[in-house]
Amino acid sequence: MKNSSKKIFSGKNNKDSQKNSDYGYYLKNTNRSEKNERFLNKSAKNKNVENLNKNEKYHKFSSSKRRKPISKPNTEFPNNNSESHQVFNNKRNFDDWIWGKHSVYETLISERAINRIWCTSEIFSSDKFYILLKDIKSRGVLIEEVSWNRLSQLTYGASHQGVALQLACSKTIPLEQLINFSKHNCANPIILALDGITDPHNVGAIIRSAEAFDCKGIIIPQRRSAGLTGTVAKVAAGALEHLNVSRVVNLNRALDELKKNGFLVVGLSGDGQLSISNFLEKAPLVVIVGSEDKGISLITQKKCDYLLSIPLKGKTSSLNASVAAAISLFQLTSK
């Protein structure tokens, strides 16, 4: 590259020097306009040579840069969006995870509180796990059958042997037990039911408000809902230790069971025709709180005896789910 570029420049310099001598010869026999024109032509050509030099240097620099990329110093702070940062966060959240056949089996027979289980179809259908997993699933624990590769992704390549689980921060109780407990020494108990609230911060805040306003329990569906994870317990700020939680396989079947036991089912909805301040019924209540974006599902709305709205006076059209739950509980318990 260097030798070829020198030849190119030497050729051009010879031509330029020859033209300069011609220029001196003709300068004596031309008028002022010709002299100005040739002077401009000469300066333009010289500029072209300078630009060529600059371009040649740039190409040399860029080619050498491609061959030897500049390495970043080790002292650079990691970006929050970097892959290493995400891996660190996920590994930090593995404190409540258990994987491996023997470890998971011992956890299951010890009857510890479990939030979620992931397993392959071979594990679920095996003689050792089938009956045990089926019984746990009937108690509201979410069990997902996934592929081996998917489980490896979830555990970041750990030796999972086809099964992994996440522990819960608190034990749940059956729905029957929650109904009996809520009616004990309380004429008109209030139970909260969550429909489609997947944000653990919202679930934790709702649990905190429910305990503060003396709710007798919370119902969480198996699917489309955050479980009792460490984040939920942290946001609940200790309230989870004083509040009964029942995790049900199907929310609508649970509402039917509550109706049979004398509960009125009340749903919070922005489209509710009755303001919560005008609701004067005295009876055991189940208050359903839906997600912020979708609200209560249409199937669950059909199970409601009343759809109540919270009157808003500002331009904001909706409230956060945990805020709506707190306002409703205050309104219903202050009558």
MARPA-242967 format. One line per 2 residues: number of its first residue (from 1); their letters; for each residue x, y, z of C-alpha. Coordinates in Angstrom, 1 decimal, always signed. Layout:
% MARPA-242967
NUM	a	X,Y,Z | ...
//
This chain:
% MARPA-242967
1	mk	+0.0,+0.0,+0.0 | +2.8,+2.5,+0.9
3	ns	+4.9,+1.9,-2.2 | +2.0,+2.1,-4.6
5	sk	+0.8,+5.3,-3.1 | +4.2,+6.9,-3.4
7	ki	+4.3,+6.1,-7.2 | +0.9,+7.7,-7.6
9	fs	+2.0,+10.8,-5.9 | +5.3,+11.1,-7.7
11	gk	+3.5,+10.9,-11.1 | +1.2,+13.5,-10.2
13	nn	+3.9,+15.7,-8.8 | +5.9,+15.5,-12.1
15	kd	+2.8,+16.5,-14.0 | +2.2,+19.4,-11.6
17	sq	+5.8,+20.6,-11.9 | +5.6,+20.4,-15.7
19	kn	+2.4,+22.4,-15.7 | +3.9,+25.0,-13.4
21	sd	+6.7,+25.5,-15.9 | +4.2,+25.9,-18.8
23	yg	+2.3,+28.2,-16.6 | +5.4,+30.5,-16.2
25	yy	+5.9,+30.5,-20.0 | +2.3,+31.4,-20.9
27	lk	+2.1,+34.0,-18.1 | +4.2,+36.4,-20.1
29	nt	+2.0,+36.2,-23.2 | -1.6,+36.2,-21.7
31	nr	-3.9,+38.9,-20.4 | -5.0,+39.3,-16.8
33	se	-8.3,+37.2,-17.3 | -6.4,+34.2,-18.6
35	kn	-3.9,+34.5,-15.7 | -6.7,+34.4,-13.2
37	er	-8.4,+31.5,-14.8 | -5.3,+29.4,-14.9
39	fl	-4.5,+30.4,-11.3 | -7.9,+29.1,-10.2
41	nk	-7.4,+25.9,-12.2 | -4.1,+25.3,-10.6
43	sa	-5.4,+25.9,-7.0 | -8.3,+23.5,-7.7
45	kn	-5.9,+20.8,-8.9 | -3.7,+21.3,-5.8
47	kn	-6.9,+21.0,-3.6 | -7.7,+17.7,-5.4
49	ve	-4.3,+16.4,-4.6 | -4.7,+17.4,-0.9
51	nl	-8.1,+15.7,-0.8 | -6.6,+12.6,-2.4
53	nk	-3.9,+12.6,+0.3 | -6.5,+12.9,+3.0
55	ne	-8.7,+10.1,+1.6 | -5.7,+7.8,+1.2
57	ky	-4.7,+8.4,+4.8 | -8.3,+7.8,+5.9
59	hk	-8.5,+4.5,+4.0 | -5.2,+3.4,+5.5
61	fs	-6.5,+4.3,+9.0 | -9.9,+2.6,+8.6
63	ss	-8.3,-0.6,+7.1 | -5.8,-0.8,+10.0
65	kr	-8.7,-0.2,+12.4 | -10.6,-3.1,+11.0
67	rk	-7.6,-5.4,+11.2 | -6.9,-4.4,+14.9
69	pi	-10.0,-3.3,+16.7 | -9.4,-1.2,+19.8
71	sk	-10.2,-3.2,+22.9 | -12.2,-1.5,+25.7
73	pn	-10.5,-1.1,+29.0 | -11.4,-3.5,+31.8
75	te	-12.2,-0.6,+34.1 | -15.4,+0.3,+32.1
77	fp	-18.5,+0.1,+34.2 | -21.0,-2.5,+32.9
79	nn	-24.2,-1.3,+31.2 | -27.5,-2.1,+33.0
81	ns	-28.8,-3.5,+29.8 | -25.8,-5.8,+29.2
83	es	-26.1,-9.5,+29.1 | -23.7,-10.0,+32.1
85	hq	-25.9,-7.7,+34.2 | -29.0,-9.6,+33.3
87	vf	-27.4,-12.9,+34.1 | -26.2,-11.5,+37.5
89	nn	-29.8,-10.4,+38.3 | -31.2,-13.8,+37.4
91	kr	-28.7,-15.7,+39.3 | -29.4,-13.5,+42.3
93	nf	-33.1,-14.4,+42.0 | -32.3,-18.1,+42.2
95	dd	-32.2,-18.0,+46.0 | -35.7,-19.5,+46.1
97	wi	-35.2,-22.0,+43.3 | -34.5,-25.8,+43.7
99	wg	-33.6,-28.2,+40.8 | -32.6,-31.8,+40.3
101	kh	-34.7,-34.9,+40.8 | -33.5,-35.7,+44.4
103	sv	-33.6,-32.2,+45.7 | -37.1,-31.4,+44.2
105	ye	-38.5,-34.7,+45.5 | -37.3,-34.1,+49.0
107	tl	-38.8,-30.6,+48.9 | -42.2,-31.9,+47.7
109	is	-42.5,-34.6,+50.4 | -41.5,-32.1,+53.1
111	er	-44.7,-30.0,+52.3 | -42.9,-26.7,+52.0
113	ai	-44.7,-23.8,+50.4 | -44.2,-23.9,+46.6
115	nr	-45.0,-21.2,+44.1 | -44.3,-22.9,+40.8
117	iw	-42.9,-26.1,+39.2 | -41.4,-26.7,+35.8
119	ct	-40.8,-30.2,+34.6 | -40.5,-32.3,+31.4
121	se	-43.2,-34.7,+30.3 | -40.9,-37.6,+31.3
123	if	-40.7,-36.4,+34.9 | -44.4,-35.7,+35.2
125	ss	-45.4,-39.1,+34.0 | -42.8,-41.0,+36.0
127	dk	-43.8,-43.3,+38.8 | -41.9,-41.3,+41.4
129	fy	-43.4,-37.9,+40.7 | -46.8,-38.4,+39.0
131	il	-49.1,-38.8,+42.0 | -47.1,-36.3,+44.0
133	lk	-47.3,-33.6,+41.3 | -51.0,-34.3,+40.6
135	di	-51.8,-33.8,+44.3 | -49.8,-30.5,+44.5
137	ks	-51.5,-29.2,+41.3 | -54.9,-29.8,+42.8
139	rg	-53.9,-27.5,+45.7 | -53.3,-24.6,+43.3
141	vl	-49.6,-24.8,+42.6 | -48.9,-24.0,+39.0
143	ie	-47.1,-26.9,+37.2 | -45.8,-26.3,+33.7
145	ev	-44.6,-29.1,+31.4 | -41.7,-27.7,+29.4
147	sw	-39.0,-29.0,+27.0 | -35.5,-29.9,+28.2
149	nr	-34.0,-26.9,+26.4 | -36.6,-24.5,+27.8
151	ls	-35.7,-25.7,+31.4 | -32.0,-25.2,+30.6
153	ql	-32.8,-21.6,+29.6 | -34.7,-21.0,+32.8
155	ty	-32.0,-22.3,+35.0 | -29.1,-20.9,+32.9
157	ga	-27.6,-24.3,+32.0 | -27.8,-25.8,+35.5
159	sh	-27.9,-29.6,+35.9 | -31.7,-29.7,+36.5
161	qg	-32.3,-33.3,+35.4 | -35.7,-32.3,+34.0
163	va	-37.3,-30.6,+37.0 | -37.1,-27.3,+38.9
165	lq	-39.3,-25.4,+41.3 | -39.7,-22.0,+43.0
167	la	-40.5,-21.8,+46.6 | -43.2,-19.6,+48.0
169	cs	-42.8,-17.2,+50.9 | -45.9,-18.3,+52.6
171	kt	-48.2,-21.4,+52.7 | -51.6,-21.3,+51.1
173	ip	-54.7,-22.9,+52.5 | -57.7,-24.6,+50.7
175	le	-60.7,-22.5,+49.8 | -62.9,-24.4,+52.2
177	ql	-60.7,-23.6,+55.1 | -60.6,-19.9,+54.1
179	in	-64.4,-19.8,+54.0 | -64.7,-21.4,+57.4
181	fs	-62.0,-19.1,+58.9 | -63.5,-15.9,+57.4
183	kh	-67.0,-16.6,+59.0 | -65.5,-17.4,+62.4
185	nc	-66.4,-14.6,+64.8 | -67.3,-12.2,+61.9
187	an	-70.8,-11.6,+60.6 | -69.9,-9.9,+57.3
189	pi	-66.3,-10.8,+56.3 | -64.6,-9.4,+53.3
191	il	-62.4,-11.5,+51.0 | -60.4,-10.2,+48.1
193	al	-60.0,-12.1,+44.8 | -57.4,-11.1,+42.2
195	dg	-58.1,-11.5,+38.6 | -55.2,-11.3,+36.1
197	it	-52.8,-9.2,+38.3 | -49.4,-10.4,+37.3
199	dp	-47.2,-7.7,+38.8 | -45.8,-8.9,+42.1
201	hn	-45.5,-5.3,+43.4 | -49.2,-4.8,+42.9
203	vg	-50.0,-8.1,+44.6 | -47.8,-7.2,+47.5
205	ai	-49.4,-3.8,+47.9 | -52.9,-5.3,+47.8
207	ir	-52.0,-7.8,+50.5 | -50.7,-5.0,+52.7
209	sa	-53.9,-3.0,+52.3 | -56.1,-6.1,+52.8
211	ea	-54.4,-6.9,+56.1 | -54.6,-3.2,+57.2
213	fd	-58.4,-3.1,+56.6 | -59.0,-6.5,+58.3
215	ck	-59.8,-8.6,+55.3 | -60.1,-12.2,+56.1
217	gi	-58.2,-13.6,+53.2 | -57.1,-13.3,+49.6
219	ii	-57.9,-15.6,+46.6 | -55.2,-15.9,+43.9
221	pq	-55.9,-18.0,+40.7 | -53.3,-20.5,+39.6
223	rr	-52.8,-18.9,+36.2 | -52.5,-15.3,+35.1
225	sa	-51.4,-14.1,+38.5 | -48.2,-13.4,+40.4
227	gl	-47.4,-16.0,+43.0 | -46.2,-15.5,+46.6
229	tg	-42.6,-14.7,+45.6 | -40.0,-12.9,+47.5
231	tv	-40.9,-9.6,+45.8 | -44.5,-10.0,+46.9
233	ak	-43.5,-10.7,+50.5 | -41.1,-7.7,+50.5
235	va	-43.7,-5.2,+49.2 | -46.3,-6.6,+51.6
237	ag	-44.0,-5.6,+54.5 | -44.9,-8.4,+56.8
239	al	-48.6,-8.4,+56.1 | -48.4,-11.8,+54.4
241	eh	-47.6,-13.4,+57.8 | -51.0,-12.3,+59.2
243	ln	-53.3,-12.9,+56.1 | -54.6,-16.2,+54.8
245	vs	-54.1,-16.8,+51.1 | -55.9,-19.5,+49.0
247	rv	-54.6,-20.3,+45.6 | -57.3,-21.9,+43.4
249	vn	-57.1,-23.7,+40.1 | -60.1,-21.9,+38.6
251	ln	-61.3,-18.5,+39.9 | -64.9,-18.8,+38.5
253	ra	-65.5,-22.2,+40.2 | -64.2,-20.7,+43.4
255	ld	-66.7,-17.8,+43.1 | -69.5,-20.3,+42.6
257	el	-68.4,-22.1,+45.8 | -68.4,-18.8,+47.7
259	kk	-71.9,-17.9,+46.5 | -73.1,-21.2,+47.9
261	ng	-71.8,-20.2,+51.2 | -73.7,-16.9,+51.3
263	fl	-71.1,-14.5,+49.8 | -72.0,-11.6,+47.5
265	vv	-69.6,-11.2,+44.6 | -68.7,-7.6,+43.9
267	gl	-66.4,-6.5,+41.0 | -64.5,-3.3,+40.7
269	sg	-64.9,-1.8,+37.3 | -64.6,+1.6,+35.7
271	dg	-67.8,+0.8,+33.8 | -69.8,-0.1,+36.9
273	ql	-73.2,+1.5,+37.0 | -73.3,+1.7,+40.8
275	si	-70.9,+3.9,+42.8 | -69.1,+2.2,+45.6
277	sn	-70.2,+5.0,+47.9 | -73.9,+4.1,+47.3
279	fl	-73.4,+0.4,+47.9 | -75.2,-0.4,+51.2
281	ek	-75.5,-4.2,+51.2 | -74.7,-5.9,+54.5
283	ap	-73.4,-9.4,+53.8 | -70.2,-11.4,+53.4
285	lv	-68.4,-10.0,+50.4 | -66.0,-11.2,+47.8
287	vi	-64.3,-8.1,+46.2 | -62.7,-8.8,+42.8
289	vg	-59.8,-6.6,+41.7 | -58.8,-6.9,+38.0
291	se	-55.7,-5.8,+36.2 | -55.1,-2.2,+35.2
293	dk	-55.1,-2.7,+31.5 | -57.8,-5.3,+31.0
295	gi	-59.8,-5.1,+34.2 | -62.0,-8.1,+35.3
297	sl	-62.4,-10.7,+32.5 | -65.9,-10.9,+30.9
299	it	-66.5,-14.4,+32.2 | -65.7,-13.3,+35.7
301	qk	-67.9,-10.2,+35.3 | -70.9,-12.5,+34.7
303	kc	-70.3,-14.1,+38.1 | -70.6,-10.7,+39.8
305	dy	-73.7,-9.7,+41.7 | -72.7,-6.1,+41.5
307	ll	-70.2,-4.1,+39.5 | -69.0,-1.1,+41.5
309	si	-67.1,+2.0,+40.3 | -64.9,+4.5,+42.1
311	pl	-66.0,+8.0,+41.2 | -63.1,+10.1,+39.9
313	kg	-63.1,+13.9,+39.7 | -59.9,+14.5,+37.8
315	kt	-58.8,+13.8,+34.2 | -57.2,+10.5,+35.1
317	ss	-59.5,+7.8,+33.8 | -58.3,+4.8,+35.9
319	ln	-56.4,+3.9,+39.1 | -53.6,+1.5,+39.9
321	as	-55.0,-1.9,+40.9 | -53.5,-1.7,+44.4
323	va	-54.8,+1.9,+44.9 | -58.3,+0.9,+43.7
325	aa	-58.3,-2.0,+46.2 | -57.2,+0.2,+49.1
327	is	-59.9,+2.8,+48.4 | -62.6,+0.2,+48.0
329	lf	-61.7,-1.6,+51.2 | -61.7,+1.7,+53.1
331	ql	-65.2,+2.5,+51.7 | -66.7,-0.9,+52.4
333	ts	-65.3,-1.3,+55.9 | -66.2,+2.3,+57.1
335	k	-70.0,+1.8,+56.7
//
